[in-house]
Amino acid sequence: MSAAHTDLSAARASETRRSRTDAGNKRAQTRSAKLAAIVQPVRPGPGTSAIARSAGDEARGAELTLANEHLRVDLAPSRGGGMTRFDWHGDGRAPTPIFRGCDSGQPAQDETDPNGLACYPLVPFSNRIGGARFQFEGREVAVPRNRADERLPIHGDGWLRAWRVADRGEHHATLVLERERAKPHAYRATLRYALDGPALTVTLAVENAGREALPFGLGLHPFLARDDDTRLAAAASGLWLSGDDWLPQRHVPAPAAWVFGVAYPLPGALVNHAFTQWSGRASVVWPRRRLSLTIEADADYYVLYTPPGEDFFCFEPVDHPINAVNLPGGASEHGMTVLAPGERLTRAFRFTVEPVGR
């Protein structure tokens, strides 16, 4: 082999190594960019404003968007891991809200208030705890108040904390919340959103990160769009009647007007009760929008809230009723799960949207 040929071969080898190095650097930069996008979710700005608005809407401040040919979901990890939008846009339609948009709350609400969201997670318990305390295994457990406008602790604290984005893709995202030093419930939680065709599945899990066993419970708090003709089917055989403090007073069979065995008009009066012996399946129908929503959950209870005159109502699938820790028989008798340190509880909630009346 000639010296010239040897030099040419060496040059080609060197060029190949440089190309491989450049390609490796580009892959590393791409991985770094993807990691940065996960750790620092996209926020609205001059280059992302289109992602944060629909036709004719002002930017809503969505931090993360999931979308497919049927659905769009906007998430706000920094606002309790909640949703700011859940819209249907299948069949070539303009976006149609399934959950109330986050800017549809009371005008006086602060934009950071989770109660202005479209939906948020309930962890490590749902709704109120009477007396801000309960008895468990021979000891009194105090639960701190978490809202200035509430006399009692409500909905745990997951909805009031910023969640970290652990994983995301075009159709899914996983959020994480570490509350290992919280009292009395020290925990770690994960919240996964996933789109699959016309369905959104939300999976919520909690792990006891404390040193003692405690009862835990999970749920979701969606604010569903409401029209004058909105109908609900959510068969449940009983409910807890609440007093003026919204705590349950006695359990009764569901009255005929509230059985919801078939698609039935929403009550015009205020309802704010926990329904029991639920099948885990419900349907909402919007005749005017020509859409229906099927809700499926591995939970035996739901809380229905129908504020008169509002353009939303709340159907909250939960695994325990209000104040379960203080009801006769204790938390375990009313759907909550006692977790020893390191044990984990998971609940899944599926929302499927379908056109009707075509």
N, C-alpha and C positions, 0 to 999 in steps of 0.2 A: 504494500500500500504506500502511495506517495505521500510526501510530507504535506503537499497541498490538500490532498484528499483528507488526510488526518486533521489538518487545521479546519477544513470545512465541516467535517463531522463534529469536531469539538464545538465549533460555533453554533451548529444546529442544536447540539445537546444543551448548550448554554441558553439558547433562545427558548428551547422547550421548557427548561427549568424556570426561566423567567415567566413564561406564559402560565405555567402551573402555579407559580407563586402569586402572580397577579390574580388568577382565577380564585385561588385560595383566599387572598385578601378580600376580593369582592364578595365571596361567600360569607366570610367573617363579618364584613360590613353589613351585609344583608341580615345575618342573624342578629347583629347588634341592633339594627334598626327595628327588626321585629320585636326584640326583647324590650326596646325602649317604648314601642307602641303598646306593649302589654303593661309595663310598669307605669307608663304615663299615658293614659287613655286620651284619644283625640278629643279636643275640646273645641267649641265653636270659635271661629275666627274668620278672617278674610278668605282663607282657603278652604274652610269647612262649613261655611254657612249653609250651603245647599243641603248638606246632610242633616242639619238641625232644623229644617223647615219643610212643610209640605206646601202645596200650591196655595198661595195667598196667606200663609201663616207667617207670623214673626218667628224669629229664632227662639227656640225653647230651652236652649242650654243643655241639650242631650250630650252626654259624655261618650256614649258608645251605642252603635246602632247594629241591629241584626235584621236581615231582610231576605226574603225569597220571593217567588212569583205570587205568593198569596198574602203574606203578612209582613208587617214591619213592627219592630219593637225597639224602643229607645230606652236605654238604661242609664241610671245615675248612681254609679257606685259610691260617690261621695255623699249621697243623700239616702243613707240607710239601705243601699243596695237595691233601691226601688226602681219602678218603671215610670217613665214620664209619658209614654205613648204605647198603645197596642192597637194597631189599625189593620183593617182588611182592605186589600186593593186587588183582589183576584177578579177574574172575568173582565179585565180591562177597566174596572171602575176607578173613579177617583177615591183616594183614601177615605175610608169610613171608620170612625172611632168605634172600637169595641169597649175599651175602658175609657173613662173620662180623661181628657188631656190634662196635663199637670197645671195648665194655666187657666183651668175652668173652676177653680175653687173660689171661696169668698174673696171679694176684692181686698178686704182688709188683711188677708192672710199674708204673712211673710213668705217670700218665694222659697225660703229654705225650710219651711215647715213640711215635714213628711205628709201631713194630712192634706197637702195640696197635690200629692202625687197621684198617679193612676193606680198604683199598687205597691205594697211593700211587705216584707217578710215579718212574721211574728215569731220571735225567738228570744229567750227560752221559755216564754209562756204567752198565752193570748189573753187579751182583755184585762179586767181589773182584779186586784187581790184585796179582799175586804180587810180593813184594819191594818193594811200594810204589813201583815205578818200571818204566819200559820204555824201549826204544830206538826212536827214530823219526827218520828222515832224518838219520842220523849224529849225533844228539844224545841225551843221556840226559834223560828227562823224569821228574822226581820227583813223586809223588802223595801228598799228606799223608794220614795217618790221620784219620778223621773220627768214630770211636767209641771211647770209653774201653775198652769191652769187646771190641774187635776188634784183632787184631794187624795187619790189613791194611785199606787203604781199601776201602769197600764202598758200592755203589749210587750213586756220585757224591755230590752234596750238595743236590740239589733237594728230596729228601725230608726234609731237616733244616732247611729254611728256611721263612719265612713268605712266602706269595705274595700279590700284590695283586689285588683283584677289579677287572677292567677293564670288564666288561660282565656284566649278568645279566638274566634274565627268568624267567617262570614255568617254562619248560622248558629253559633253557640258562644257562650261565655260562662266562665266560672269565677265567682267572687268568693273571697275568704275574709272572715272576721275573727281575729284573735282577742279573746276577752279572758285570758287566764287569771288576771288579777281582780276581776269583777266580783262583787259580793251581792247576794249570797251565791249566785250561780256563776261560777268560773267555767268558761266553755270556749270551744273552738267551733266555728260554724262554716259551712260551705253552702253556696247558693248557685245552682247551675240553671241557666236558661238555654233551651235548645228548640230550634224550629225544625219541623218535619212536615213538609207540605202545608196543609191548612191548620196545623196544630202547633201549639206552643206548650212545651213541657217544662215545668219549674220543679226542680228537685232541691229540697231544703234538708240539711243534715246538721246535727249538733252532737258534739262530744263533750262529756263531762271532764273538764280539765282541773277540777277541784280535788280536795282530799277527802270529801265525804259524799255519800250517796244523797241525791236529791231528786224530786220529781221534775221532769222536763216535759214541755209540750210545744207543738209547732203548728203553724198555720200561715195562711196568706190573707192579706187585706186588700182585695181589689175594689175599686170604685167603678162600677159598670155604668155605661151610658144608659139614660132612661128617657123614653118618649112617653107620650100620653097612652100609647097602646102597647107598651112593653109588657110581656107576659113571662111568668116564671113557673117552671115545673121542678119541684124539689121535695119529693115525698118524704115526710118525717112524721112519726107517730106521736111525738111528744115535744114539749118545750118547757123551759124554765121561765116562769113569769117573774119579771124584775120589778123592784120597787123604785122609789124616786131617786135612789142612789145608783141605779142601774145594776145592782147586785141581785142575783136570783133569790126569790123568796120561797117558791114552791113549784114542784113539778106537776104538770097537768097534761092530759091528752091534748093534742093539737086541735083547736077549734075548727069547725068545718071551713070557715073562710080562709084558714091558714094551713090547710092540709097540703095544698099545692101538688096534689097527685097527678094532675094534668096541667097543661099550660094555662095559667090563671092570671088575670090582671093583678098587677101589684097593688097592695092596699094604698088607699089615699091617705089614711091616717099613719101616724108614726108607729113603726114596729122597731124594737131594739131588743131582741130576745135570742137566746141560744136554743136551737132546735136539736132534738135528740132522736136516736134510732134512725138516722139518715142512711140511705142506701149507698152513699158515696157518688151518686150520679145526679146531675141536675141539668136543666135546659133553660136557656133564656131565648125568647123570640122577639125580634123587632119587625113587625109586619111592614111598617113604613120603610124601613131600611132594606127589607127583603133579605134578612140575615138571621141565622140562629147560632147560638153558642152552646156547645155541650161541655159541661164541667165534670171531670172525673177526679176523685181524690181517694187515697187510702185513709179516710177519716170518717168518723161516725157522727160528727156534729157540724153544724154551721150556725153562724150568727148572721141574722138578717137585720139590716138597718135601712129604713125607708123614710128619710126626712121629707115631709110634705113640701111641695113647691120647688124641689131641686131637680136638676137635670141629671142626677145620678142616684144610684142606690148601691148599697154594699152587700155582697154575698160572700161571706168569709168562711171558706172551708177550714175547719180546725179539728184537732184531735181531742179536744176537751172543752167543756162549757165554761162560762164566766165563773171566776172564783172557785174553780174545781178543787183547789187545795183546802178550802174551808167548808166544802159541802159534806153532808153526812156520809161517813165511810172513808173520806179522805181522797186524795188525788188519784190513787191507783184505781179506785172504784168508779172514777169519772173520766177515764181515758188517758190520763197522764202516764208517763213511763218513768219509773224510778231507774236512774242510771248510776251505777257505781263508777268510781274514778276510772277513766279510760273507756267506758262503754259509750256506744254511739246509737243515735236514733235518726231515722231517715223517713221523710214523707215526700210523696210525689203528687203533683197537681197538673192535670192536662186540660188545655182549653182548645177545643176544635171548632172552627168557624165554617159554616156552610151557607150557601145561598138558598133561599126558599121562595116559593111562589113563582118559579120561572115557567 
